[in-house]
């Protein structure tokens, strides 16, 4: 069966769709080469939704940093090999917890049998931290107030999934794209639609998001409740997080999501996102995630299974002649 990797981007404005899709694929290919996997072509498509919230896409030729079209962190070959401080996992965890307390997010963590903060505080936190996410949950596109943002975001992903329904699909969801992906896949129930989900730099573990998910699923909100893993994922769900990624503040999804009936649940990987540009690191940037060794291995294994069986078929076809 033919295979495809479908990406869905995350928060904030983006370059034009064609350019962004090209950069995602080039970053994946660069990761293969950097991590000593044999270069090979593969099918890729992108779910693009930035135009629902932003009037004009980012422009790599725009030199004015005050212009809203200014592109701060583009893809460039080698941008995933920036220098990073090498510290132990334990030290990183301490650093992450310290940042959590400083940001005030501990007010939104599950405490006892309730989620602290209640709806109003949760909504205020989302609005302060993530403008795009606030748009998603509030229900209106910033560009077209007549469009239900949440339903349109999910519709665009669903259209891509249906377009490739005869393919084996790996869905790679970055940042807020992982929330759109999760909600869309949950809507599909037990229909198989995605073979493998990969979430990168995901905020799905944030208590405020968990609370929203539990509420949407009609589940009791307490310390024992865990959102379900979508039944529409049939082979696996890998979750990649850099501990310096402020969006993936709660990096462990294994503890937060219950297994599906098919035995699928998130598998966490702590990775090193080495993206940098003009001397600045950005451990949340998608290109760094797409070039890290862990993602390269997951993606290469997925696309290479097709070639393995194709070689077997070709070999048999060469032996059994009509």
Rosetta blueprint (number, residue, H / E / L):
1 X L
2 X L
3 X E
4 X E
5 X E
6 X E
7 X E
8 X E
9 X L
10 X L
11 X L
12 X L
13 X L
14 X L
15 X E
16 X L
17 X H
18 X H
19 X H
20 X H
21 X H
22 X H
23 X H
24 X H
25 X H
26 X H
27 X H
28 X H
29 X H
30 X H
31 X H
32 X H
33 X H
34 X H
35 X L
36 X L
37 X L
38 X L
39 X L
40 X L
41 X L
42 X L
43 X L
44 X E
45 X E
46 X E
47 X E
48 X L
49 X L
50 X H
51 X H
52 X H
53 X L
54 X L
55 X L
56 X L
57 X L
58 X E
59 X E
60 X L
61 X L
62 X L
63 X L
64 X L
65 X L
66 X L
67 X L
68 X L
69 X L
70 X E
71 X L
72 X L
73 X L
74 X L
75 X L
76 X L
77 X L
78 X L
79 X L
80 X L
81 X L
82 X L
83 X L
84 X L
85 X L
86 X L
87 X L
88 X L
89 X H
90 X H
91 X H
92 X H
93 X H
94 X H
95 X H
96 X H
97 X H
98 X H
99 X H
100 X H
101 X H
102 X H
103 X H
104 X L
105 X H
106 X H
107 X H
108 X H
109 X L
110 X E
111 X E
112 X L
113 X L
114 X E
115 X E
116 X L
117 X L
118 X H
119 X H
120 X H
121 X H
122 X H
123 X H
124 X H
125 X H
126 X H
127 X H
128 X H
129 X H
130 X L
131 X H
132 X H
133 X H
134 X H
135 X H
136 X H
137 X H
138 X H
139 X L
140 X E
141 X L
142 X L
143 X L
144 X L
145 X L
146 X L
147 X L
148 X E
149 X H
150 X H
151 X H
152 X H
153 X H
154 X H
155 X H
156 X H
157 X H
158 X H
159 X H
160 X H
161 X H
162 X H
163 X H
164 X L
165 X L
166 X L
167 X L
168 X E
169 X E
170 X E
171 X E
172 X E
173 X E
174 X E
175 X L
176 X L
177 X H
178 X H
179 X H
180 X H
181 X H
182 X H
183 X H
184 X H
185 X H
186 X H
187 X H
188 X L
189 X L
190 X L
191 X L
192 X L
193 X L
194 X E
195 X E
196 X E
197 X E
198 X E
199 X E
200 X E
201 X L
202 X L
203 X L
204 X L
205 X L
206 X L
207 X H
208 X H
209 X H
210 X H
211 X H
212 X H
213 X H
214 X H
215 X H
216 X H
217 X L
218 X L
219 X L
220 X L
221 X L
222 X L
223 X L
224 X L
225 X L
226 X L
227 X E
228 X E
229 X L
230 X L
231 X L
232 X L
233 X E
234 X E
235 X E
236 X E
237 X E
238 X E
239 X E
240 X E
241 X E
242 X L
243 X L
244 X L
245 X L
246 X L
247 X L
248 X L
249 X L
250 X L
251 X L
252 X L
253 X L
254 X L
255 X L
256 X L
257 X E
258 X E
259 X L
260 X L
261 X L
262 X L
263 X L
264 X L
265 X L
266 X E
267 X E
268 X E
269 X E
270 X E
271 X L
272 X L
273 X L
274 X L
275 X L
276 X E
277 X E
278 X L
279 X L
280 X E
281 X E
282 X L
283 X L
284 X L
285 X L
286 X H
287 X H
288 X H
289 X H
290 X H
291 X H
292 X L
293 X H
294 X H
295 X H
296 X H
297 X H
298 X H
299 X H
300 X H
301 X H
302 X H
303 X H
304 X H
305 X H
306 X H
307 X H
308 X H
309 X H
310 X H
311 X H
312 X H
313 X H
314 X H
315 X H
316 X H
317 X H
318 X H
319 X H
320 X L
321 X L
322 X L
